[in-house]
Amino acid sequence: NGSVRVNMSNVDSPLQIFVRAKKKINDIFIEIDDYVKDAVTFMHAVSGEKGIATPQDVANVEAYVSKVQAIREVLKRDHMKVAFFGRTSNGKSTVINAMLHDKILPSGIGHTTNCFLQVEGSDTDEAFLKTDGSEEKLNVQSVSQLGHALCDSRLQERALVHVYWPRELCALLRDDVVLVDSPGVDVTPNLDEWIDQYCLDADVFVLVANAESTLMVTEKNFFHKVSTKISQPNIFILNNRWDASASEPEYLEQVRTQHANRCVDFLSRELRVCSPKEAEERIFFISAKEALLTRMREREKPVSSPILAEGHQVRYFEFVDFERKFEECISQSAVRTKFAQHSRRGKNIAADVQAALEQVYNSASDRKASMVEKQRILHEQLTAIEEQLTTITRQMKDKINRMVESVEHKVSLTLSQ
Ligand code: GDP
């Protein structure tokens, strides 16, 4: 269909930590599935007339089949989730588009996102929308259509709209990253509900701030709430619109240092989510608009405003640096939080099934031992009986002999008279 495909050689991407771990754990669960099914077959074979496994033993092991199935389903859908927050028009949608190398989300005046938008990979070649709780697929071919679809559906703030975009067009989507755009933190009093509904499973939070002003109380408040509900959230701060600094180069370093210090202070001393040193690695000065333009050009997509301000390359490198650190952080965090739990459960299931098999084996061994014992006792009894018989027979023989002798004696006496 003529669309330019993203460079697919991303085997070096830190996201591969998650992708490989996911493949591995999925493979392990295929093995656990086989093992549990084998155990069920075995249990059936030794139950019934054989009476080694009881119906309860069989049912116990059978219950693990659906448990393993359920975990495998969850594992297939596991992904890395990043959520973007900030005031309206700070550039959240533009940052997401730049990361996806394409204008996917509508941005700019008249396109204020007033609901949550979750961009995720679609396995088909089509792009479509789905609102939460509905199975209806709304097809979208272009950004303007997406914008209209979002306006038309009269979405409430707090609603979640899923935007499915062909995986093959975006490296991030192909590697199972899900990106969530939010309404501005300045437009809602319902921050708690937002966090409970959309943030508890986020691996990374990105605060898109405006480098032309300082961090606002509403923005800080939101992250204060996040850090009370989630322990040690991973937060990145993007000071966006840094291209504005090009018009005042003489103040650039001074402004940057001032912003950076405040952000470090916010993450390390106010929120206490990381050390000041770690915080320095989480703060970036970028221009999402320029990054998106650069990438659209790389993909030979028609774009307007060809002139980029002084220093755009430096800002673009910083954007790429942000992406790399973000990828490292999200994949490590997702592997830790998502797969650690699954592998613990996998281990427990394998151990439980083994214990059930051992129990059946032990009761079979017990029965064998008791039968051997019974046989031994019987053997002893038989030997005793045999001995008794021998004695009796001998005694009888003697008795009969004696009787015969006495009869013979009597007969000979009678005859001799
Ligand atoms: P959102 O409401 O936070 O999603 O903000 P948008 O992404 O819709 O951006 C709002 C407006 O700011 C749009 O017109 C963007 O083109 C513009 N914008 C976004 N990022 C930048 C940037 O880095 N520099 C400049 N100059 N404008 C930007």
Residues whose N, C-alpha, C, O or C-beta is under 5 A from the ligand:
A	BS01	GDP	R87 T88 S89 N90 G91 K92 S93 T94 P106 S107 G108 I109 N240 R241 W242 D243 I286 S287 A288 K289
